[in-house]
Amino acid sequence: MRRTVLPILVVALLLVVPVSGAASAATTGHDGAELAAAGAALQERPNPCVGTMERTPDGTTLFSIQGAHGGEKTSAMVVGARPDGSIVGVHNDTAAGRWWSYDVDVLPNGNVLEATTDNRDTLIEEIDPATGEHVSERRFENVYDTHDVDLINGDELVMNDMSQDGEDRLLVYNLTREEVVWEYYFANYTDHYPHDGGGEFGGDWTHNNDVDQIEDGVFMVSVRNFDKVVAIERDTKEVRWTLGEDDNTSILHEQHNPDYIESEDGNATVIVADSLNDRVVEYEREGDSWNQTWSLHGGGLAEPRDADRLPNGNTLIADRRAHRIVEVTPEGDVVWEVYSPYQPYDVERVGTGDESSGPTMADAGATGRTEVTGSADFDTGDVEACYDYLTSVERTRLIPDDEIDAVTESTATQDGTDGATGGTDGNDTDGDGESDSDTESAGNGDSVLGTPTAGSGPSPLGPALALAGVAALFAGAIVRLRRR
């Protein structure tokens, strides 16, 4: 028995020691110490990611960075920026084994919902904003490169699918039933999306890149390669209305992330990041016609990917090729700007609700063509310095506690303000405005996805399996001794 117990104890010790402990030990050696020192030195420098700061917003700005520069793969991440442009923290998706970072939304429970990819599969993540850890995730092996995902009706995910196999579609996944309950295949409606239309990406001829539920049972979809936005009835799958037309690039040109707003008169209004026209544009529907009411040009705008109307009437823009996030007034003045290399995709102001929640430009009395002014004079070196800084940030917290509490208590109630307070989160002990703690739980309720995962950190599942393994070995040893 004595000879049997010793190997069992050794195996038990190896199994129970967390993998994270080995990882920590690996970084405490000479090379790890040098890397830590280099990272600390980078963070001691002034934050190089701050551009124009003419207005201090009321809350944190959350944005995703897709992670590509030219033909090179760079870090995909989600960043939280304070009102003064300082960085709350960074959730590095590349370090967690993901490839791209796309849509980000703050959920009613305070967690962050994100669309990412892993080995071609779509991976929908739920992130604890207080720690940056993955609370849960859902992998969709037959859904390719989802750019947008939204939680709707309490327990459903609506998302796009760009299959590259000629099966581009939209789908609704029911979290309670754990199955796809609705699909819309673009190939079944070639009168709207002919195969000889569209554009690049081969089998992904539509490159549908965004879907939002704009009212109960109606989805608004960006069909990027057809230069149009459509509203689709969930029950009948009929197209209710269309904005734009294939190859008429004067209306839209390979757009991203359209948002739906209703005017005070009840008219449908769509604000669009009109990417290849290098502008943000707004259209209002009157009768059966769409009228362009406002457009934003110039000032360095380069292929914007997202544009959200804030409650104060300003527009928050993820400016992809300029590698920046900008807040612009209806008159075109840049009042807030941070750099976001490389290729920001989606941006949200915490506390203002999902997507656009502000007035139409017609209601604000600011129509016509507007030129952007007031952007900081930055160059390639500034953007590179910002990238080095962001990838050196070790804090993984994304949103301060008081703002998380505001979201969970009010479920992002829209009252004409940003709905959250700025400042530090109460964990700043050295007076630099930065959080010194990213390990405390936000206490932000149950998981929406309902699939706990190890994510980026140790999981209680490891020790449990280890103990089960030890018990099995021990039982096996007892059986063998009895047989002797």
N, C-alpha and C positions, 0 to 999 in steps of 0.2 A: 504493500500500500504506500510506503514511504517513497518508493521510486516513482510511483504514479502521480502522487500529489505534487511533487516539485514541478514537473513539466506543465501540469494544469495551472499552477499559480503563475508560472512565467507567461503562459498564453493569456491568462486573465489580465495580467498587468499590461501586456501589449495591446489587448483589445480595448481596455477601459480608458487608457490614456487618450485624450482627445487629439485628433489630427491637428487642430489649431495649435496645440502646444508644440508639436514638431515644427510647424511653420514658424512659430515665434522664435524657437531656438535657432532656426536657420537664418533668421534676420538679425540675431544678436551677435553674430560673429563679426570679423573684420569688415567684410564686404557690406553686411547689413548695417553696421554702424556708419560706414562712409555714406551709404545711400540715405540713411536717416538724417545725417548731418547736412548733406546736400539739400534735402528737402526742407529742413528747418531754415537753412540759409536763404532759400528761395522765398519762403513765406515771411521772412523778416524784412524783405524789401517792400517798398510801397507797392500797393496793388496796381498793376499795370493795365487792368481790365476796365478802368473807369474812363468814360468819355465825357460828353456834356452832362452837367448836373445843374439844370436851371430850376427844376422842381423836384421836391422829395415826395415820392408816393407814400401812401399810407401802409403799404404792406410789402411783403417779400414777393419777388418776381421769380417764377420757376420756369426754366426752359430746358429743352432737350437739345443736344448737339449730336447730329447724325454720325459723324466720325469719318470724314473723307476729305482729302486735300489733294486736288489734282488726281493723279493715279495712285496716290498712296493712301493706305488705311491708317487713320488716326484714332484716338480714343473716342468712343461713343460714351456719352455721359449725360446725366441730369444735374443741373446746377441750381442752387438757391442763392439769389442775390438780395441783399438788404436794400432799403431805400437809399442809402448813401453809396451803393455800388459795391460795398464790401461783400465778401463771399461767406454765406452761412456755412456751406459745405458742398461736397461733390459726391454724387453716386456714380461710380465709374462702372458702366456696364461692360466695357471691354475687359476690365480686371475680373469681372464675374463670369467671363466666358461668353458674353453676348457679342453680336456683331454690329447691329445698327440700333440707334435710339430714335424713336419716332414720337407719337402722340403721348402727351402727359395730361392727366386730369386729377384734380383733388376730389376725392370721394366724400360723400356725406359723413363717413366715419373718421375723416381726417387723413386717411392713407392716400397714397399716390398710385394711380393706375397708369401703367405704361405699356406701350406696344414695342416689343423688341424682337430680334430674330436670333436663332441659334441653329447653325448647321442647316440653313434654308427653312427651318420650321419657324412658324410664328410662336412666340413665347409672350404671353400676357402676364405681367408682373404686378403684384401689389406690394408697395414699398412703405415701410414705417418711416415717416418723415423725421421722427426724432432720432433715429439711429442709422437710417440709410440701408437697413437690412431688408431682405426679401421676406415679407410675411407669408406670402403664398404665391403660387404661379399656376398657370394652365398652359400646357403645350398642345399646339394644334398641328399635328404632323402632316395633315393634308391641306393646310392653309399656308400659302406662301407669301412672305414679305408684307404682312399687314402693316399699313401706315397709320391706321386710325381704328380705335376701339372706344366704345362708349358703353357705360352701364345705363340700361333703360329699364323701366317698369319694375325696378327693384331687384330683379333676379335674372336679367338677360344681358348678354353682351351682343351688340351689333358691331360688325367689323367688315372690312373689305378683304378680298382675296385676289392677289395677282399671280395666277398659277403658272404662267409662262407655258402652259400646255393647251392654250385655247379655251380654257374653262374659267375665265375671269368671272367672279361672282361677288355677291353680297351674301352675308349669312347672319342669322340670329342664333346664338347658342344659349339655351336655357340652363342656368346654373343649378336649379333645383332638380330638374330632370336629367341633367348631365348629357344633353344631346342637342344636335342642331334641329331647330324646329321651323326654320324658314330659310329658303334660299332663292336667290335671283340670279340666274345665269344670263349674262349679256348675250351669249351666242343664240339664245332663244328669241331674241328681239332684234334681229338684224335690220329691221326697217329703221330702227333708231341708231344701231351701231353696226353698219355693214363691215364685213371683213376686209373689203378693199379700202376702207377708210382708216381712221385712227393714225397710228404712227409707229415709232420705234418699239423695241423690246420684244419683237418676234411674236410668240404665242400670247403674250400679254398685250394684245393689240389695243385694249381700252385704257390700260394703266389707271383704272379707277383708284383714286388715292384718298378719298375722304367720304364718310357717311355719317349723317346726323339725323336723329329723330326730331323733326321740327314741329310736329304735333302728333297726337296719338294716332298711330297707324300710317304715318307719312314720313318717308325718308328723303332727305336731300343728299344727292350724290355728286361728287366731282368726277366727271369722266374726262380725265386729263388729256388723253390723246385725241379726243374729239372736240376739244376746246369748248366744252359746255358743262353746265350744271343742270341736273334734272331733279324733279320731285316725283317720287314713285309711291303709289299706294301699296301698302303691305298686303291687303286682302286680295285685290284684283291684279296687282302688278302692272297696272296701267300708269303711264306717264301723265302726271297732272299738269306740269308745265316744264318748259325748257328755256334756259337762258344761254344764248350763244349757239354757234353752229360750227361744224367741222371746217377747218381751214379759213374761217372768217376771223382772222386774228385781230381785227379792229375791235371786236367785242371782248373776247378772252383769248389768251394764248398760253396753253398748257399750264393752267391755273392749279392752285393748291388751297386747301382748307377754307372753303367758303363758309360764311356764317350767316344765319338767318335772323333778321330783326323785323318786327312789325312797326310801322309808323303809327303815329297817334290816330291817323285815319283808318288804321287797320290794313294798310297796303303792305304786301310782302316786299321786303327789302333784303338784298343780299350784298354783303361786303366780301370782297374776294382779294386774296393775294394773287394778282395777275402776273404770274412769275416771269414768263418770257417777254412780257411787255414792260418789265421793270417798273411796275407801279402797283398801287393799291387802288381798287375801283369799287364804286358802290352803284347799284342799280335798284330802282323802285318800280314795282309792277303796278300799272294802272290799266284796268281792263285786261286786254290780252296782250298788252305791249310792255316792254321793259324800257325805262328811261334812265340814262346815265345821269345821276344827280351829283356825283363828286368823284374826283380822281386825284391821286397824289403821285407826283413825279419828281425826278431829279434828286439832288442832294446826296448822290452816291447810292441810291436804291439800286440793288443788283439782285434780281431774281428772288424777291421775297417769297417766303414759304407760309407765313401765317400772319393774319391781321385781325386783332380783336378790338372791338369798340368797348371802351371802358365806361363806367357809369358817369365819369366826369366829362365825357364827350371826346376825350383824346383817343388815339388809336395806337395800340401796342403791336409792334411789328417784329417778327423774326426775319431778318434780312440776310438771306442765305449766303450769297456770294460776297457780301460785305463783311460777313462774320461778326454781326453785331445784333443787339436788341435795342430798338429805339421806341420811345413814346413821343408821339407827334400830335400837336394841337390841330383843330380843324383848319387853322390858317397855315399849317405846314411847319410850325416852329418845333424843332427838336428840343424837348425839355428834360429828357432822361435817356442815357445811353450807356450801355456796357458792351464790351466785346465778347464774342462767343465763338471762338474757333474750335473745330472747323465745320462749317455748315450747320447753323442752328436750324431746327426743324419746327418746333412748336413752342409757344410761350403762353403762360398763364399768370395773371396777377392774383395771388392768393386772397380770397375773401370777396372776389367780384363775381363768383359763379363760373359755370362752365362756358367757355367760348365768349361770344359777345353779349354784353348785357347793358349797353348804353344806348343813347338816342341815335336815330338816323340823322344823317347830315341835313336832310331836308327839314326835319323837326328842329335841328339846332340852328337853322338859318345860315348854313355854311355850304353853299353848293358851288359847282363849277370846277375848273382845273386849278389845282393848288401845287405850288413848288415847295420842296423841302428846303429849309434853311436852318443853320445853327448847329450842324453836325461838327463834332471835333475833327481836327485835322490829324488823322492817324494814317500810318503807313504799314507796310508789310512787317517791319520790325516790331511795331507796337502789337500787332496781332500775334506774332510769334512769341513775344514776351508774355502775353496773356495766356497763350496755350501752355507754355512752360509753367506758369504760375498755377493754372487750374489743375494740371496733372500732378502737381506737387502737393496740393491740398490734401491733408490726411483726415480732416473732419468730414464725416459722412452724413451728419444731420443736414436736412434740407429746409425745414421750416421751424421757426422758434415756437416754443410751447404755447405762448399766449395766442398766436395765430391759429394753431391747431385747435385750441379750445374754442376759439371764436367760430371756426368752421363747424365743429361738432355740435356746438350749442345752438347755432342759428341755421345750420345746413345751408350756409352761404346765402343768407337772406339778402336780397337786393333792396337797398334803401337809398340809393343815390350816392353812396360813398363807397370807398374801397372795402369797407367792412372789416378791417383788421388794423391793428396798431403796429407800428414799426419798433425800432430799438432792439435791444438785446433780449435774450430769452431767460435771463436770470442766472445763467451759468458762467458768466464772464467774470473771472477772478483776477485778470491781469490788466483790466482797463483798456483793452485794445478793441473792444466792440465785437470780438469774436467769441463764439461759444467754446468753452473748454471742456464740454462734456457732450459726447454723442452716443452714450451707451445707455441712458435712461429710457425706459419705455414711455411712450406718449400716452399710454392708457386710452388708445383711440378705438376701442370697441372690437367687435368680432371681425374676422376676415370676410371680405365680400366674395372673393373667389373660393374660399372654403377648402383650399388645398395646401395645408402647411408644407413648407419645404425648407431644406437646409439653407438654400439661397446662398448668401455670402456670409457664412459664419457657422460656428458649431451648432449641431442639431442635437436635441435630446434623444433622437432616434439611435444615434451611434452607441452611446452607453447602454441603452436598453437592449440593443441587439448583442452587444458584447456580453452583458450579464446572462442573456439567454444562451449564448454560445458556451459560456463557462458552465452553466447549469447542465447543458447537454453533455459536455465533456466529463463533468463530474459523475453524472448518471451513468455514462458509458463505462467509466473506470470502475464504478461499484459493480456493474453487471459482470465485467471481465473478472474481477476478483472473486465473485461468487462462483463463477464457472470454474475457477481454479480449485 
